[in-house]
Amino acid sequence: MITDALSIDVEDYFMASAFEPFVPRSDWDRKECRVLSSTYKILSILDEFETKATFFVLGWVGERRPKLVREIHARGHEVACHGYDHRLIYHQDAGEFRADVRKAKRLLEDACGAPVVGYRAPSFSVVRDTRWALDVLAEEGFLYDASVLPARHARGGMEGAHRFPHQLSRLAEFPMSTVRLFGKTIPFSGGGYFRLFPYPFTRWGIRACHREGNPSIVYLHPWEFDPGQPRLKARWMDRFRHTVNLHKTEEKFRRLLKDFRFGTVRGVLEDCLGRGAGEALAGTSKRRFFSENRLFVE
Ligand SMILES: [Zn+2]
């Protein structure tokens, strides 16, 4: 049985990119904090199903809620990094990005007392023009990235990129899961996709990844488990994506945990690529497609 990767991007509802034009970061401290209770809700569901996950925590959240980061680590989950304050990579230069991830990594490591080696960009913002970010991550001590969406997306995405875990020269990459349907590459396994599509589609998608011999990766946010969150101003499409079927997330999530076996992103990558994934294993991987030392299928 293939173990899939489960990931939670720990940010509060108003930090999502959909609200960036309407909620300035200077207002974040004045907003009601809802991320604590919804993250604890996820932690107790995971305990119930004896499942471990990776929590990509925003540095801003870890700075204000170090106890939460400690608790995630103490319950046996992986603490990883979602950047400091949810700035899209293509809105930063390499120096700013380096400062952002360095600060967030240090805050999270101080909070949990363990190395943080995984990174996920806000809103799939590792795109073709920001591939330099992967070098910065390796230089800053990260072993893997889980940011690439190998499909079209409103804010990010990298159409044509590898669809499954693979080793780059300095870093392992776990792209978001997609399925091939009618000649198109379709994301299905997290966020708005997970809430919009009926559960059987997600289940079919994960099984399709398995049929291709690969694990899938599921990503969700604490605010997706909080249907009572205040409704904020946003562009209508963003607002739809953010709020669609919020009341169904928990039930679908429970079905997912019943139907599949999940583990941390790091654990699944190590199973795929060998222990020490991320440390220049190119060419030594177990499977042909993992050993390709390129980001794109040519
Ligand atoms: Zn995010």
Boltz pocket constraint, residues with backbone or C-beta under 6 A from the ligand:
constraints:
  - pocket:
      binder: B
      contacts: [[A, 9], [A, 11], [A, 15], [A, 16], [A, 82], [A, 86], [A, 121], [A, 122], [A, 123]]
      max_distance: 6.0
